[in-house]
Amino acid sequence: MIKREFLKAGHLPTLLSAFFYFDMSFMVWVILGPLGVQIASSLHLDPAQKGLMVAVPILAGALLRVVMGVLVDRVKPKAAGLVGQTIVILGVAAAWLIGIDSFAQILLFGLVLGFAGASFAVALPLASRWYPPQYQGIALGIAGAGNSGTVFAALFAPALAAAYGWINVIGLAAIPLIIAFVVYAVFAKDSPTTPPPKTLKEYMAVLKIPDSWWFMFFYAVTFGGFSGLASSLTIYFNTEYSLSAISAGYFTAAAVFAGSMVRPIGGALADRIGGIRTLTIMYSVAAAVLAIVSFHLPQAGMALAIFIIGMLALGMGNGAVFQLVPQRFRAEMGVMTGLIGMTGGVGGFFLASSLGFSKQLTGSYQLGLMIFAALAVLALVGLTSVKTRWRTTWGSASLTAARI
């Protein structure tokens, strides 16, 4: 699927550095989810508090993506990434040294972790600016596959917490973060075609374009579903099926692995058949999956199988959205990545927190899952309403070599 022409088209060391930086940042961004069972037991949290605990880093990351997106346009992606990574490393080290003893403190730490989630607004423009339109899907799919870092968190964090304590797991996370920082500092390069920084008025101008809001909504569903589930599934499997924290982490890792690994495939598929067609399929599958799993399937293995299908759809949808964005907003890629990434994080915050409140108020996760399934249906309807205009205006064959 990756052709020789693609390897020659851009700057591979930068692409791989962006992936690694994104990967390790995402691992830390969602780490409260895999550690959620142990943290909740230690701090005596109720279901709503557990939902909020895993949702706050997602929301903080969402809001900070706008900040990082603006910083990318001002000082270029590489410098912005170095700043963000430094803040996260210092925050993780401080949490480990000082300790976390209350719900308020874990929420404060979640805010710091938001800078790790904001890495999205740096890694994607850094990679995107090196590649021509016909390779945007695969390039951003590879860079965006850094969300596979959530797999490492789910796979290793619960077992390490059982052996060494969850606060020490947070301290250990600084090690891969430092390695990623060094690799990024040495190998990443800013593209020579980086556009000049924009004024605040120009930033606000993109919000007057209806397509901006469509892309933000579409990503709120695909990435919101992925990140919300990645942060919540360990607690979900522990609560619904009485799995141990370690087993629930393994189940979560399997689902997250599926969703993160297919992001490049989603981008490549969108390059081949068009982003609109790819998203149409993915939203249909995601809506069906969330509706089915909301009925509490009798066995954890059955629920896992359905969640994996859903995460495959959401992960490929993430890649498909960002095959389309550079075609429409190539000159505004920094700020648009920040805005779209922000709403993706807001979608994740909504799903993760609504699952916790749904469990707290009704005793079931069904309401939270069904509401998000309805959002996937709404995204499908919205996509259908704009596809003809997109294909005949900015996505027409006379303006771009990419499939829309």
C-alpha positions as CSV (number, residue, x, y, z in Angstrom):
1,M,0.0,0.0,0.0
2,I,3.0,2.3,0.6
3,K,4.6,2.9,-2.8
4,R,8.2,3.9,-3.6
5,E,7.0,7.2,-5.0
6,F,5.5,8.0,-1.6
7,L,8.8,7.3,0.1
8,K,10.5,9.8,-2.2
9,A,7.8,12.4,-2.0
10,G,8.4,13.8,1.5
11,H,10.9,13.5,4.4
12,L,10.7,10.1,6.0
13,P,12.8,10.9,9.2
14,T,10.3,13.7,10.0
15,L,7.3,11.5,9.4
16,L,8.6,8.8,11.6
17,S,9.7,11.3,14.3
18,A,6.2,12.8,14.3
19,F,4.7,9.3,14.7
20,F,7.0,8.4,17.6
21,Y,6.4,11.8,19.4
22,F,2.6,11.4,18.9
23,D,2.8,7.7,20.0
24,M,4.5,8.3,23.3
25,S,2.4,11.4,24.0
26,F,-0.8,9.5,23.4
27,M,0.4,6.7,25.7
28,V,0.6,9.2,28.6
29,W,-2.5,11.2,27.6
30,V,-4.8,8.3,28.3
31,I,-2.9,6.6,31.1
32,L,-5.5,7.5,33.7
33,G,-7.9,5.2,31.9
34,P,-5.9,1.9,32.2
35,L,-4.9,2.9,35.7
36,G,-8.5,3.9,36.5
37,V,-9.4,0.8,38.5
38,Q,-6.5,1.1,40.8
39,I,-6.7,4.9,41.2
40,A,-10.5,4.7,41.9
41,S,-9.9,2.1,44.6
42,S,-7.1,4.2,46.1
43,L,-9.0,7.5,46.1
44,H,-12.5,5.9,46.7
45,L,-14.1,7.3,43.5
46,D,-17.8,6.7,42.5
47,P,-18.8,5.9,38.8
48,A,-19.3,9.6,37.9
49,Q,-16.0,10.6,39.4
50,K,-14.2,7.8,37.5
51,G,-15.8,9.0,34.3
52,L,-14.7,12.5,34.9
53,M,-11.2,11.5,35.9
54,V,-10.6,9.8,32.5
55,A,-12.5,12.5,30.6
56,V,-10.6,15.6,31.9
57,P,-7.3,14.9,30.1
58,I,-9.3,14.5,26.9
59,L,-11.0,17.8,27.3
60,A,-7.8,19.5,28.3
61,G,-6.1,18.1,25.3
62,A,-8.9,19.2,23.1
63,L,-8.7,22.9,24.3
64,L,-4.9,22.9,24.2
65,R,-4.9,21.7,20.6
66,V,-6.1,25.1,19.5
67,V,-3.3,26.8,21.5
68,M,-0.7,24.4,20.0
69,G,-2.2,24.9,16.5
70,V,-1.7,28.6,16.8
71,L,1.8,28.0,18.2
72,V,2.6,25.8,15.2
73,D,1.8,28.6,12.8
74,R,3.8,31.1,14.9
75,V,7.0,29.2,15.7
76,K,6.7,26.2,13.3
77,P,5.8,22.6,14.2
78,K,9.2,21.4,15.5
79,A,9.6,24.2,18.1
80,A,6.0,23.9,19.2
81,G,6.5,20.1,19.7
82,L,9.6,20.7,21.9
83,V,7.7,23.1,24.1
84,G,4.8,20.7,24.6
85,Q,7.0,17.7,25.3
86,T,8.9,19.6,27.9
87,I,5.7,20.6,29.8
88,V,4.5,17.0,29.8
89,I,7.8,15.5,31.0
90,L,8.0,18.1,33.9
91,G,4.4,17.5,34.8
92,V,4.8,13.7,35.0
93,A,8.0,14.0,37.0
94,A,6.3,16.4,39.4
95,A,3.3,14.2,39.9
96,W,5.5,11.2,40.7
97,L,7.7,13.2,43.2
98,I,4.9,15.0,45.0
99,G,2.2,12.3,44.8
100,I,-1.5,12.4,44.2
101,D,-3.8,11.9,47.2
102,S,-7.2,13.3,46.2
103,F,-9.8,13.6,43.4
104,A,-8.9,17.3,42.9
105,Q,-5.3,16.4,42.5
106,I,-5.9,13.7,39.9
107,L,-8.1,16.2,38.0
108,L,-5.2,18.7,38.1
109,F,-2.8,16.1,36.8
110,G,-5.3,15.4,34.1
111,L,-5.1,19.0,33.0
112,V,-1.3,18.7,32.6
113,L,-1.8,15.5,30.6
114,G,-3.8,17.6,28.1
115,F,-0.5,18.9,26.7
116,A,0.3,15.3,25.6
117,G,-3.1,15.1,23.9
118,A,-2.3,18.4,22.1
119,S,0.6,16.8,20.3
120,F,-2.0,16.0,17.6
121,A,-2.0,19.6,16.5
122,V,1.8,19.5,16.1
123,A,2.5,16.0,14.6
124,L,0.0,16.2,11.8
125,P,1.0,19.6,10.4
126,L,4.7,18.7,10.8
127,A,4.1,15.6,8.6
128,S,1.5,17.1,6.2
129,R,3.6,20.0,5.0
130,W,6.2,17.6,3.5
131,Y,3.8,15.7,1.2
132,P,1.8,16.5,-1.9
133,P,-2.1,16.2,-2.1
134,Q,-2.2,12.7,-3.5
135,Y,-0.3,11.4,-0.5
136,Q,-2.0,13.3,2.3
137,G,-4.1,10.3,3.4
138,I,-1.3,7.9,3.9
139,A,1.1,10.5,5.3
140,L,-1.3,11.7,7.9
141,G,-2.5,8.2,8.5
142,I,1.1,7.2,9.5
143,A,1.6,10.2,11.6
144,G,-1.8,9.9,13.2
145,A,-1.2,6.2,13.9
146,G,0.7,7.5,16.9
147,N,-2.6,7.0,18.7
148,S,-1.4,3.5,19.0
149,G,0.3,4.7,22.2
150,T,-3.0,4.1,23.9
151,V,-2.3,0.4,23.3
152,F,0.9,0.5,25.4
153,A,-0.9,2.2,28.2
154,A,-3.7,-0.3,28.3
155,L,-1.3,-3.3,27.9
156,F,1.3,-2.5,30.5
157,A,0.0,0.1,32.9
158,P,-2.4,-2.1,35.0
159,A,0.1,-4.9,35.4
160,L,2.9,-2.5,36.4
161,A,0.5,-0.7,38.8
162,A,-0.3,-4.1,40.5
163,A,3.4,-4.7,40.9
164,Y,4.8,-1.3,41.8
165,G,1.9,1.0,42.5
166,W,0.1,3.3,40.1
167,I,1.9,6.4,41.1
168,N,5.2,4.8,40.2
169,V,3.8,3.9,36.8
170,I,3.3,7.6,36.2
171,G,6.9,8.2,37.0
172,L,8.1,5.4,34.7
173,A,6.2,7.0,31.9
174,A,8.8,9.8,31.8
175,I,11.4,7.4,30.4
176,P,9.8,6.9,27.0
177,L,8.8,10.5,26.9
178,I,12.4,11.6,27.2
179,I,13.5,9.1,24.5
180,A,10.9,10.5,22.2
181,F,12.0,14.0,23.0
182,V,15.6,13.2,21.9
183,V,14.5,11.5,18.7
184,Y,12.2,14.3,17.8
185,A,14.9,17.0,18.5
186,V,17.5,15.2,16.4
187,F,15.5,13.9,13.3
188,A,12.4,16.1,12.9
189,K,12.7,19.0,10.4
190,D,10.2,21.8,9.4
191,S,9.1,21.7,5.8
192,P,10.7,24.5,3.6
193,T,7.2,25.2,2.3
194,T,5.8,26.2,5.7
195,P,3.3,29.0,5.2
196,P,3.8,32.3,7.0
197,P,2.0,32.9,10.3
198,K,-1.5,34.3,10.3
199,T,-3.1,37.1,12.2
200,L,-5.9,36.5,14.8
201,K,-8.4,37.8,12.2
202,E,-7.3,35.2,9.7
203,Y,-7.6,32.5,12.4
204,M,-11.1,33.5,13.1
205,A,-11.9,33.7,9.4
206,V,-11.9,29.9,9.0
207,L,-14.8,29.7,11.5
208,K,-16.9,31.6,9.0
209,I,-16.5,28.8,6.5
210,P,-19.2,26.1,6.9
211,D,-16.8,23.3,5.9
212,S,-14.8,24.0,9.0
213,W,-17.7,23.1,11.2
214,W,-18.5,20.0,9.2
215,F,-15.0,18.7,9.6
216,M,-15.0,19.5,13.3
217,F,-18.2,17.6,13.8
218,F,-17.1,14.6,11.7
219,Y,-13.9,14.3,13.7
220,A,-15.7,14.8,17.0
221,V,-17.5,11.5,16.2
222,T,-14.6,9.4,14.8
223,F,-11.8,10.5,17.1
224,G,-14.2,11.3,20.0
225,G,-15.5,7.7,19.8
226,F,-11.9,6.3,19.7
227,S,-10.5,8.4,22.5
228,G,-13.5,8.1,24.7
229,L,-13.6,4.3,24.5
230,A,-9.8,4.0,24.8
231,S,-10.0,5.9,28.1
232,S,-13.1,4.1,29.4
233,L,-13.0,0.5,28.4
234,T,-10.8,-0.7,31.2
235,I,-13.3,0.7,33.8
236,Y,-16.2,-0.6,31.6
237,F,-14.9,-4.2,31.5
238,N,-14.0,-4.2,35.2
239,T,-17.4,-2.8,36.2
240,E,-19.7,-4.7,33.7
241,Y,-18.0,-8.1,33.6
242,S,-16.0,-8.1,36.9
243,L,-12.7,-8.5,35.1
244,S,-9.5,-7.8,37.1
245,A,-7.7,-4.5,36.3
246,I,-5.0,-6.4,34.4
247,S,-7.5,-8.5,32.3
248,A,-9.6,-5.4,31.6
249,G,-6.5,-3.7,30.4
250,Y,-5.7,-6.5,28.0
251,F,-9.2,-6.3,26.6
252,T,-8.9,-2.6,26.2
253,A,-5.5,-3.0,24.5
254,A,-7.0,-5.4,22.0
255,A,-9.7,-2.9,21.0
256,V,-7.4,0.1,21.0
257,F,-4.8,-1.7,19.0
258,A,-7.4,-2.4,16.3
259,G,-8.5,1.2,16.1
260,S,-5.1,2.7,16.1
261,M,-3.3,0.4,13.6
262,V,-5.9,1.0,10.9
263,R,-5.7,4.7,10.8
264,P,-3.1,4.6,8.0
265,I,-5.3,2.1,6.2
266,G,-8.2,4.5,6.5
267,G,-6.1,7.3,5.0
268,A,-4.8,5.1,2.2
269,L,-8.3,3.7,1.5
270,A,-9.6,7.3,1.3
271,D,-6.7,8.1,-1.1
272,R,-8.0,5.2,-3.3
273,I,-11.8,5.5,-3.2
274,G,-12.3,8.9,-1.7
275,G,-12.7,10.2,1.9
276,I,-16.4,10.7,1.6
277,R,-17.1,7.1,0.5
278,T,-14.8,5.8,3.2
279,L,-16.5,7.9,5.9
280,T,-19.9,6.8,4.8
281,I,-19.0,3.2,5.5
282,M,-17.3,3.9,8.8
283,Y,-20.1,5.9,10.3
284,S,-22.6,3.3,9.4
285,V,-20.6,0.5,11.1
286,A,-19.8,2.6,14.2
287,A,-23.4,3.5,14.8
288,A,-24.5,-0.1,14.5
289,V,-21.7,-1.3,16.9
290,L,-22.4,1.3,19.6
291,A,-26.1,0.4,19.5
292,I,-25.5,-3.3,19.7
293,V,-23.0,-3.2,22.6
294,S,-25.3,-0.9,24.6
295,F,-27.5,-3.8,25.3
296,H,-24.9,-5.5,27.6
297,L,-23.9,-8.6,25.8
298,P,-23.9,-11.7,28.0
299,Q,-20.1,-12.4,27.7
300,A,-17.1,-10.1,27.9
301,G,-15.6,-11.8,24.9
302,M,-18.7,-11.0,22.8
303,A,-18.5,-7.3,23.9
304,L,-14.8,-7.2,23.0
305,A,-15.4,-8.5,19.5
306,I,-18.1,-5.9,18.9
307,F,-16.0,-3.1,20.3
308,I,-13.1,-4.2,18.1
309,I,-15.3,-3.8,15.0
310,G,-16.3,-0.4,16.2
311,M,-12.8,0.7,16.9
312,L,-11.7,-0.5,13.4
313,A,-14.4,1.8,11.9
314,L,-13.6,4.8,14.1
315,G,-9.8,4.4,13.5
316,M,-10.2,4.2,9.8
317,G,-12.6,7.1,10.0
318,N,-9.9,9.2,11.7
319,G,-7.6,8.6,8.7
320,A,-10.4,9.4,6.2
321,V,-11.2,12.7,7.8
322,F,-7.6,13.9,7.5
323,Q,-7.4,12.7,3.9
324,L,-10.0,15.4,3.2
325,V,-8.9,18.3,5.4
326,P,-5.6,19.2,3.6
327,Q,-7.5,19.2,0.3
328,R,-9.8,21.9,1.6
329,F,-7.5,23.8,4.0
330,R,-3.9,23.2,3.0
331,A,-2.9,26.8,3.7
332,E,-4.6,26.8,7.1
333,M,-3.5,23.3,8.1
334,G,-2.0,24.4,11.4
335,V,-5.1,26.2,12.8
336,M,-7.5,23.7,11.3
337,T,-5.7,20.8,12.8
338,G,-6.0,22.5,16.2
339,L,-9.7,23.3,15.7
340,I,-10.6,19.9,14.4
341,G,-8.4,18.1,17.0
342,M,-10.1,20.2,19.7
343,T,-13.6,19.0,18.7
344,G,-12.3,15.5,18.4
345,G,-11.2,15.7,22.0
346,V,-14.5,17.3,23.0
347,G,-16.2,14.3,21.5
348,G,-14.0,12.0,23.6
349,F,-14.7,14.0,26.7
350,F,-18.4,13.8,26.1
351,L,-18.4,10.0,25.5
352,A,-16.1,9.2,28.5
353,S,-18.0,11.5,31.0
354,S,-21.5,10.5,29.7
355,L,-20.6,6.8,30.2
356,G,-19.7,7.6,33.9
357,F,-22.8,9.7,34.5
358,S,-25.0,7.2,32.7
359,K,-23.7,4.4,35.0
360,Q,-24.1,6.7,38.1
361,L,-27.7,7.8,37.3
362,T,-29.2,4.7,35.6
363,G,-27.0,1.8,36.7
364,S,-26.2,1.1,33.1
365,Y,-23.9,2.4,30.3
366,Q,-26.6,2.1,27.7
367,L,-27.8,5.7,27.6
368,G,-24.3,7.0,27.0
369,L,-23.5,4.5,24.2
370,M,-26.9,5.1,22.5
371,I,-26.4,8.9,22.5
372,F,-23.1,8.5,20.8
373,A,-24.5,6.1,18.3
374,A,-27.1,8.7,17.4
375,L,-24.3,11.2,16.8
376,A,-22.7,8.8,14.3
377,V,-26.0,8.6,12.5
378,L,-26.2,12.4,12.5
379,A,-22.7,12.6,11.0
380,L,-23.7,10.2,8.3
381,V,-26.7,12.4,7.4
382,G,-24.4,15.5,7.4
383,L,-21.9,13.9,5.2
384,T,-24.6,12.9,2.7
385,S,-25.8,16.5,2.6
386,V,-22.4,18.0,1.7
387,K,-20.8,15.4,-0.5
388,T,-22.1,16.7,-3.9
389,R,-21.0,20.3,-3.2
390,W,-17.6,19.1,-2.0
391,R,-17.0,17.0,-5.1
392,T,-18.0,19.8,-7.5
393,T,-16.2,22.7,-5.8
394,W,-12.9,22.3,-4.0
395,G,-12.8,18.6,-4.5
396,S,-13.3,18.6,-8.2
397,A,-10.8,16.8,-10.5
398,S,-9.8,20.1,-12.1
399,L,-8.5,21.4,-8.7
400,T,-6.9,18.4,-7.0
401,A,-5.4,15.0,-7.9
402,A,-6.8,13.5,-4.7
403,R,-9.9,11.4,-4.6
404,I,-12.7,13.2,-2.7
